[in-house]
């Protein structure tokens, strides 16, 4: 009926895509999946207030987060306002001196610069004191966010957040940039109704989907429903290279071909994040907004340099964290949550340390940097089925944490350094049961079996029709049964292991296990040369030198029984 290849049909069937859903799944379109923005609580008053600002030519202050989602969200709103001839000011807080979210000093400064309206993007839902100050000094506040919301919300004219407890939109899977895009659709509609465009051209909302796609992938929100359409159509926009900042960053990353979904998460996103982690937090939004190709090249080069510096810092810090974790687990092998800390770690890499520690020990992890003022600033990363955002909010509620919040899979928290052991005990006790359940369910689904000779570029091309792949819709996983491991060697500075596998018919396929050296997977490969193994992984096409060759990104191996 749909003319699908056998392998693609198997993948879709295995993931519960019905026959009559296939066309919509393979070709997700905004016009089919886009809801009325008004389904989001507070959307109409938010759009109405910004429509007033546009018509009155009021100055709009945009307060964003320092990650990719925050940079993209700020750039989305600023680009729209610029096209309407409205003055704006963007403030991205410094991670070290200001921390996450709106703060009183910055809000006062924005008001002194002439701002009439404050819009927070990717932050603000829990900013009770700062937004109370904004109201006191005459700033109308609009929050556009997606983080889990506390019961008590701040004083704001509108708080648009699909994860606030009274929102029934069912759009909690959106990142902040997705929320901002829906807001801009609502704002555009409000301005059209008021005759603002007078029959003239309206801002190109579809042309801004490259930013929505980038934020959606980089923020690791589920690639389901509307998010799939955002990424699919946003990648098409990005491939036109019309946004000079993104084009320059793609060049800096060495990507000459068309960007794919994984490039956003592994090449583009980390470079934009590098500014917020160890450099100027505003570099990302400036790059995404610039229309000057020379400036774009300079900003992209600086972000690329910062990313290399971040990688070097991360390597040393992760080694330290893993050593701490090994020592803790020697005395408590069933430790449910790994909590590490150091006064030597840069605050900008604690999230990366937590992520690497979580991957290494397959359990939730927090990493803290110890500050000179006696506080500890930390970041946590979780495993499926364990809600870190909830436990951090609970720690705030009981007075153990100074501030904190986040998502199910990631959270940020600030505590007194003296309370580090209390925090470790608290999260360990609260998460012991869900972590036990998560570890029992620690597995990945296999989509199909494949032989080395069957892994051809055409197969990968067929599978790409089911993309984009990411959180909530992972890349198809294949098992190569009883393939002989003929080579395994460590390559690169990241501890990767490159292999060659031979199938029963003599066909060869190459593979790589990322960051596996010294880990159980890497040791199994190094010790398995000459043996027959079941190998599980995803497929990619290596186009080095102009020739197309499929390789497997190895996730796990097992000895045949």
HELIX and SHEET records of a PDB file:
HELIX    1   1 UNK A    6  UNK A   14  1                                   9    
HELIX    2   2 UNK A   19  UNK A   21  5                                   3    
HELIX    3   3 UNK A   22  UNK A   26  1                                   5    
HELIX    4   4 UNK A   30  UNK A   33  1                                   4    
HELIX    5   5 UNK A   37  UNK A   39  5                                   3    
HELIX    6   6 UNK A   43  UNK A   56  1                                  14    
HELIX    7   7 UNK A   68  UNK A   83  1                                  16    
HELIX    8   8 UNK A  104  UNK A  112  1                                   9    
HELIX    9   9 UNK A  128  UNK A  136  1                                   9    
HELIX   10  10 UNK A  176  UNK A  193  1                                  18    
HELIX   11  11 UNK A  206  UNK A  208  5                                   3    
HELIX   12  12 UNK A  209  UNK A  218  1                                  10    
HELIX   13  13 UNK A  226  UNK A  239  1                                  14    
HELIX   14  14 UNK A  244  UNK A  252  1                                   9    
HELIX   15  15 UNK A  261  UNK A  263  1                                   3    
HELIX   16  16 UNK A  264  UNK A  268  3                                   5    
HELIX   17  17 UNK A  269  UNK A  278  1                                  10    
HELIX   18  18 UNK A  283  UNK A  289  1                                   7    
HELIX   19  19 UNK A  293  UNK A  331  1                                  39    
HELIX   20  20 UNK A  347  UNK A  349  5                                   3    
HELIX   21  21 UNK A  350  UNK A  361  1                                  12    
HELIX   22  22 UNK A  388  UNK A  397  1                                  10    
HELIX   23  23 UNK A  417  UNK A  419  5                                   3    
HELIX   24  24 UNK A  420  UNK A  440  1                                  21    
HELIX   25  25 UNK A  452  UNK A  454  5                                   3    
HELIX   26  26 UNK A  457  UNK A  464  1                                   8    
HELIX   27  27 UNK A  520  UNK A  526  1                                   7    
HELIX   28  28 UNK A  544  UNK A  546  5                                   3    
SHEET    1   A 5 UNK A  88  UNK A  92  0                                        
SHEET    2   A 5 UNK A  60  UNK A  64  1                                        
SHEET    3   A 5 UNK A 117  UNK A 121  1                                        
SHEET    4   A 5 UNK A 140  UNK A 145  1                                        
SHEET    5   A 5 UNK A 158  UNK A 161  1                                        
SHEET    1   B 5 UNK A 338  UNK A 342  0                                        
SHEET    2   B 5 UNK A 365  UNK A 370  1                                        
SHEET    3   B 5 UNK A 375  UNK A 381 -1                                        
SHEET    4   B 5 UNK A 410  UNK A 416 -1                                        
SHEET    5   B 5 UNK A 403  UNK A 406 -1                                        
SHEET    1   C 6 UNK A 448  UNK A 449  0                                        
SHEET    2   C 6 UNK A 478  UNK A 491  1                                        
SHEET    3   C 6 UNK A 496  UNK A 502 -1                                        
SHEET    4   C 6 UNK A 508  UNK A 513 -1                                        
SHEET    5   C 6 UNK A 549  UNK A 559  1                                        
SHEET    6   C 6 UNK A 532  UNK A 542 -1                                        
END                                                                             
